[in-house]
Amino acid sequence: MRSLCERAISDYSAYLAANFDIVPDGDGCRLVLPFTRQDSDYIELMLLEDRPGEVRITDDCGTSDYLFLNGLTLEANSELLADAEAIANRHHVKFVSSELFVTVPADEIADGLHRMIATTLELGDLIFKRRQRAISTFDEEVEAFFISNEIPVTRHHYIRGKTATHTVNFYIDGRLKWLAETLSVHSAQSARIRGRLIAFQWLDIRNLVGDKYTYTVILDDRQSQMEKFWSQEELKKPLFDYSTFVFYWSEIDRLPEQLRST
């Protein structure tokens, strides 16, 4: 029986190793993990050499963004924020300014990675504590818009890029195949990180298949704060440089017409 358990550990370790994707990112690398959140998106963690002999592992605010997109703003709810901090503390991970991170010696990177994965998965479960809300998420509103305009759409479309497999929020099949990402953020840092990730995603897919797809982003500008983010050239430039089309939610009625004309 012991040999069976040892084989299970060995096979599972090999399975995990084969199903991580590594994406170079600046001075570090981004790990796409073989674990998904409740919305089927793969969890990603960024690894950087903090100083010689030390590695910083961060979620780049991805967990806070995920909770925000599902109706939870931790900073606006003291009870949920306390829950999040308790989860992070239990795994000896720091949660500061919407970012989840840990710094470990290079020879303890496996332990740090395990703690970050455990914390990220557990924090994702906080969405089940949200109260019943009348306001839908931005993704739900976009999906409802597609349906009301009789635009056939697929959610969470998996597509291979040159260096990684990506999960794109919406896929519209037609004469021209459209890939569409939505972007709703609660801070300039989130806008900066998410914008660069989408730009990289479009570039990575293009590097494999070229202009086979129409690369589209829909920006949430429903609140004055969000409108302020997208007026900043630094935050919106990566999206406009690498996307075929960028639509603001306030002008979303242009999208069906664009679909018909392309």
C-alpha positions in Angstrom: 0.0 0.0 0.0 2.9 2.4 0.8 4.2 1.9 -2.8 0.8 2.9 -4.2 0.8 6.1 -2.1 4.4 6.9 -3.2 3.4 6.4 -6.8 0.4 8.6 -6.4 2.7 11.4 -5.0 5.2 10.9 -7.8 2.6 10.9 -10.5 0.8 13.9 -9.1 4.0 15.9 -8.8 4.8 15.1 -12.4 1.3 16.1 -13.5 1.5 19.4 -11.7 5.0 20.2 -13.2 3.7 19.4 -16.7 0.6 21.7 -16.3 2.3 24.9 -15.2 2.8 27.6 -17.9 5.7 30.0 -17.6 5.4 33.4 -19.1 8.4 35.8 -19.1 7.4 39.2 -17.7 10.0 42.0 -17.3 12.6 41.0 -14.8 10.6 38.1 -13.5 8.2 35.4 -14.8 4.5 34.8 -14.5 3.3 31.3 -13.5 -0.1 30.2 -14.9 -1.1 27.5 -12.3 -3.1 24.4 -13.0 -5.7 25.6 -10.5 -8.8 27.7 -11.4 -11.1 30.0 -9.5 -14.8 29.6 -9.4 -15.1 31.5 -12.7 -12.8 28.9 -14.5 -10.0 31.5 -14.9 -6.5 30.0 -14.1 -4.7 31.5 -11.1 -1.5 33.4 -12.0 1.4 34.4 -9.7 4.3 36.6 -10.5 7.9 35.7 -9.3 10.6 38.4 -9.0 14.1 38.4 -7.5 13.5 40.9 -4.6 17.2 41.1 -3.7 20.0 38.6 -4.2 19.0 35.3 -2.6 15.3 36.3 -2.1 12.3 35.8 -4.2 9.0 37.8 -4.1 5.9 35.9 -5.1 2.9 38.1 -5.7 -0.6 37.8 -7.2 -0.3 41.4 -8.7 -3.7 42.3 -7.1 -5.3 39.5 -9.1 -7.2 38.0 -6.1 -8.6 41.5 -5.1 -9.6 42.1 -8.7 -11.4 38.7 -8.9 -13.4 39.5 -5.7 -14.2 43.0 -6.9 -15.5 41.7 -10.2 -17.8 39.3 -8.2 -19.2 42.1 -6.2 -16.8 42.3 -3.2 -14.6 45.3 -2.4 -12.6 44.2 0.6 -11.5 47.7 1.6 -15.2 48.8 1.8 -16.3 45.9 4.1 -14.4 45.7 7.4 -15.7 42.3 8.2 -14.6 40.8 4.9 -11.3 42.6 5.1 -10.7 41.1 8.5 -11.5 37.6 7.1 -9.1 38.1 4.2 -6.3 39.3 6.5 -6.9 36.3 8.9 -6.6 33.9 6.0 -3.4 35.5 4.8 -1.9 35.6 8.3 -2.8 31.9 8.8 -0.7 31.0 5.8 2.1 33.5 6.7 1.3 35.6 3.6 1.1 39.4 3.5 -2.0 41.2 2.2 -1.3 44.9 1.8 -3.0 47.5 -0.5 -5.0 44.8 -2.4 -1.8 42.8 -3.1 -1.2 39.3 -1.8 2.6 38.5 -1.6 5.3 36.7 0.3 9.1 37.1 0.2 11.2 34.0 0.8 14.8 32.8 0.5 15.5 31.3 -2.9 15.9 27.8 -1.4 12.4 28.1 0.2 10.6 29.1 -3.0 8.5 25.9 -3.0 7.1 26.6 0.5 6.4 30.2 -0.4 4.6 29.1 -3.6 2.5 26.5 -1.7 1.4 29.1 0.8 0.5 31.6 -1.9 -1.6 29.0 -3.8 -3.4 27.9 -0.6 -4.1 31.6 0.4 -5.3 32.5 -3.1 -7.7 29.5 -3.3 -9.1 30.2 0.1 -9.6 33.9 -0.5 -11.5 33.1 -3.7 -14.1 31.4 -1.5 -15.1 34.7 0.1 -17.4 35.3 -2.8 -19.8 32.8 -1.2 -20.1 35.2 1.8 -21.4 38.1 -0.3 -24.9 39.3 0.4 -27.6 39.0 -2.2 -27.2 42.0 -4.5 -29.4 43.6 -7.0 -26.5 45.0 -9.0 -24.9 42.5 -11.4 -21.2 42.2 -12.2 -19.8 44.0 -15.2 -19.2 40.7 -17.0 -22.9 39.8 -16.4 -24.0 43.1 -17.9 -21.8 42.7 -20.9 -23.1 39.1 -21.4 -26.7 40.3 -21.1 -26.0 43.0 -23.7 -24.7 40.4 -26.2 -27.8 38.2 -25.6 -30.3 41.1 -25.9 -28.6 42.0 -29.3 -28.8 38.4 -30.4 -25.0 38.2 -30.6 -23.9 34.5 -30.2 -21.2 34.5 -27.6 -19.1 31.9 -25.7 -17.8 32.6 -22.2 -14.3 31.6 -21.0 -12.9 30.7 -24.4 -9.5 28.8 -24.2 -7.0 29.8 -26.9 -3.4 29.0 -27.4 -0.8 31.7 -27.7 2.9 31.4 -28.6 4.0 31.0 -25.0 0.9 30.2 -23.0 -2.8 29.1 -23.0 -5.2 32.0 -22.4 -8.7 32.2 -21.1 -10.5 35.0 -22.9 -13.7 36.3 -21.4 -15.9 36.3 -24.5 -15.6 34.7 -27.9 -17.9 35.8 -30.8 -17.9 33.5 -33.8 -18.8 34.9 -37.2 -17.2 36.0 -40.4 -14.5 37.6 -38.3 -13.8 35.9 -35.1 -13.8 38.3 -32.1 -12.0 37.8 -28.8 -13.3 40.2 -26.2 -12.0 41.0 -22.7 -13.8 43.2 -20.1 -12.0 45.5 -17.7 -13.6 46.8 -14.5 -11.1 48.0 -11.9 -11.1 49.7 -8.5 -7.7 51.2 -8.5 -5.1 52.7 -10.8 -2.7 49.9 -9.9 -5.3 47.3 -10.9 -5.9 49.2 -14.2 -2.2 49.2 -14.9 -1.6 45.5 -14.2 -4.7 44.2 -15.9 -4.1 46.5 -18.9 -0.6 45.1 -19.4 -1.8 41.5 -19.0 -4.5 41.9 -21.7 -1.9 43.6 -24.0 0.5 40.7 -23.4 -2.4 38.2 -24.0 -3.2 39.8 -27.4 0.4 40.0 -28.4 1.0 36.3 -27.4 -2.0 35.1 -29.4 -1.0 37.3 -32.4 2.5 35.9 -32.3 1.0 32.4 -33.0 -1.9 33.1 -35.3 -1.5 36.7 -36.5 -4.7 38.7 -37.2 -7.0 35.6 -37.3 -9.0 37.3 -34.5 -10.4 40.7 -33.8 -9.0 41.7 -30.4 -11.4 43.7 -28.4 -11.6 45.3 -24.9 -14.7 46.7 -23.2 -13.8 49.2 -20.5 -16.1 49.8 -17.5 -16.6 53.6 -17.2 -19.9 53.5 -15.2 -18.5 55.4 -12.2 -16.6 58.7 -12.2 -13.6 57.0 -10.5 -13.3 54.5 -13.4 -13.8 57.2 -15.9 -10.8 59.0 -14.3 -8.6 55.9 -14.7 -9.3 55.6 -18.4 -8.5 59.3 -19.0 -4.9 58.6 -18.0 -2.7 57.9 -21.0 -0.4 55.6 -19.2 -3.2 53.3 -18.1 -5.1 53.0 -21.4 -2.1 53.1 -23.9 -1.3 49.3 -23.7 -4.9 48.5 -24.4 -5.2 50.9 -27.4 -1.8 49.9 -28.8 -2.5 46.1 -28.9 -6.3 45.8 -29.3 -8.2 46.0 -32.6 -11.0 47.9 -30.9 -11.6 49.4 -27.5 -15.1 50.2 -26.4 -16.2 52.2 -23.3 -19.4 50.8 -21.7 -21.0 54.2 -22.2 -20.7 53.8 -25.9 -21.3 50.1 -26.1 -24.1 50.5 -28.6 -21.4 51.0 -31.3 -20.3 47.4 -30.9 -23.2 45.6 -32.8 -22.8 48.0 -35.7 -19.0 47.4 -35.7 -19.7 43.6 -35.8 -22.0 44.0 -38.8 -19.5 46.2 -40.7 -16.4 44.0 -40.3 
